[in-house]
Amino acid sequence: DGSQKIKLKLEIQNTILRLLLSSTMTLVSLAVVGKTNEPLFLKEFRDEHSMEDIPEAELFGLTTVTKGGTDGFSTPAKECSLRQQFILHAALDRFDELAGPPPGFGWRQEGATGTDAMWVGLLCPVDELRCYGYVTTTKIKLLAVVEDTSTAAPSSSNTTIHYQSQVMEGEVKQLLVKIHRLYVEHTLNPFNKVGDAKITSTRFDQGVSDCIGQFNRTV
């Protein structure tokens, strides 16, 4: 009857609320990768006190030594740990598998348009981290590594866990849509180098940091 439906609806709402409150996501690192997998932007979002310098020899080609540098390290090397770069490499390999033969959009669902056609989704999980992908129409890849500290009860139903996953992916997708807009704005600036050039714009860097900061405070 009506009262039972209302009671069931309230129980579902309470379950969803508890689920959302018990699931915490933190974006750990972000990469913008070019058409031929050349890194354009790479940054890890950590406490400044925990930042570590990483020798160029350990970077697997993800960055280049800053010209004129005196410390033996490249600027991006100080901004992304070795573990994060391993994860991003693994994600790129997985992305290539999903892309398939030319035109290379094998992950797309039939009829997908707009941002739905650009959203690749989960690429690879590594321990408590998950790497998600997004690719623009010009084949610029956005990779986001997110720490998932979900505390959903082991007895949670498959439906509840699936809903939680959808909520998480929706949040990450909206974040990457914002990063995509920042990238478009960057390419439209006639004073910025585009193509396979590394992004050195302080405005882009600050815009990304603001988006990540808001994401990590609200999810």
KOLVOTOR-634140 format. One record per residue (C-alpha): x, y, z. Coordinates in steps of 0.1 Angstrom, whole numbers, plus 5000, padded with zeros to 4 digits. Each point is the difference from the previous one (the first is absolute). Example, Ala and Ser with C-alpha at 12.3 -4.5 7.8 and 13.67 -1.06 7.14 Angstrom:
BEGIN
512349555078 501450344993 
// end
This chain:
BEGIN
500050005000 500950375001 501650005034 502349714991 501150184968 500850315020 501949805026 502049824973 500850344983 501350145032 502249705007 501550034965 500650375005 501749935034 502149734984 501250234972 500850285025 502149775022 501749874969 500950344988 501250115034 502249695004 501750034966 502950244997 501850084968 503250204997 501650084966 503749915003 501450084966 499050134966 501649974966 499350164966 501449784973 500450084963 498949804969 503149794999 500249955038 502350295005 499550165035 498750364998 499250055037 500849785030 499350085036 499549835033 497950175027 501749945033 501050175032 502950234991 501949865030 499949654985 501350104965 503049814990 502650064973 500249724974 503049944978 499550044963 501249644994 496949885018 497450194980 499649764971 499850284974 497150185017 501950325002 503250174989 502850185019 499350375004 502650194979 502350205021 499149815032 502749965026 498549745022 499949714976 496249965001 497350114976 497250225013 497349734995 502249755017 499450185033 496249994994 499249634994 501449705018 501349694984 497049795011 497550244984 502049994968 499949625000 496250015004 499650264972 502249784977 497849705008 496950214993 501350114966 500649634991 496549915010 498750304980 501749884969 498449665005 496550155003 500550244971 500549724975 500850054963 499550344982 498250225005 500849895036 496750065018 499249645009 498750075035 497250224988 496549885003 497950024968 498250334998 502150185026 500550374995 501650305017 501949935033 498449645001 502049924968 503250145016 499749835033 502049675001 499449925036 502049775023 503349904984 501849815027 499849955038 503249995021 499549925037 497950285013 500550214969 497950024968 501150164968 497250154978 500350114964 498550264977 500950084964 499250304979 498950004964 503550104991 501349705019 501550185030 499849775030 499250115035 500949755027 499050045037 501349785028 497549995029 500449855034 496849825010 499549955038 496649854998 498749855032 496849844988 499049705021 501149664987 496349905001 499050274976 498049884970 501350004965 497550274991 501450235028 503649944990 499150074963 498350325010 503050115020 502249934970 497850204977 500050305025 503849995001 500549984963 497550284994 502050235023 503349914983 498450054966 498850355008 503450095013 501749894968 497450194980 501150325019 503749914993 499149964963 498550354999 503250145016 502049824973 497850154972 500550355015 503749935001 500249914963 497950304990 502550245015 502250114971 503050055023 500049645011 501949724981 497749714992 500349664983 502749795016 501450285021 500049965037 497550225018 501950265020 497250255005 499750115036 496350094993 499349644989 501949865030 498150225024 496749924984 500749635003 501150045036 496850195008 497849734984 501949725019 499850195032 496350054997 499549634991 502049885030 498150225024 496549904988 500149634992 
// end
